[in-house]
């Protein structure tokens, strides 16, 4: 069997890495930058950490800062129009998953206008042209959208989120600078960190996993287990480790897929605007419990990554239980919600949520096959 792995052409890592951006723009011959971000990052001065470097280098740019959480189709269409009118020739995404995904979708639609409805990009759309070149600067240690071939957009009219998987969307340059993440509030660090942990664990156990992706995911799980709580508390060295770990997880899951946690989290975002990382945190341990007998020895590795004593020698069933408990305990320690009620879910919506989750592209990668009825039971069990 042949396996495909796709990553950025170039990536920079470490505090202060954003200083490389002006030289990269000039070296690649770009003449005007279209910055995609959100209003909060503009207001708090986070985006200015990058745009001030462009100012100093005399690089012309325009800012599109209307990106919303769980970005809707309308955000993308407005961004496409603004980019076209700007005369820019490169996109620069500054932000977490919402600006990153919006930017990637803009770049794809501009280069492939036959997909201007945006909905037709769902799944593995047959785009022919690479995106407008993208430089991606994450401000959270979570989504790894800067190194993935995926993006997620919300169809508000149909109350659903959809995933697009397209090798043409990957940024040509990623800049992972923990200084860009330092001012994020603790709650955001917790949510995005749990998103990264979910990527790593689902990527490690998904049906498409193989030896190379396993290396990335197991390393990411280990680093996140050691670092997330400290990073959320403001530890700079731990934040640096989280910035790298979430990128490493992205290198893996982007190429092999995810599972039921993401499949069930996406409808929570579409129905109730639940933050994606928060939803993943609610779902991760319960779905690990649901999947544990279909994961071979991998939960033993996860238990060891969480420094569970004797993980390597205890009975497999005990190791699986220990892995689930370690993730559950971390979620509680971090203060993430543990029930759907806490993110506004309604009992009368559970069947519709289950139908949406069953249809989600991520669900097919789950190590255990699942029915709509089982998904509804899982939602109900953590309501």
Beta strands, then each sheet from edge to edge (+ up, - down):
strand 1: 10-13
strand 2: 32-36
strand 3: 60-64
strand 4: 90-95
strand 5: 134-138
strand 6: 150-155
strand 7: 160-165
strand 8: 173-176
sheet 1: 1+ 8+ 5+ 4+ 2+ 3+
sheet 2: 6+ 7-
end
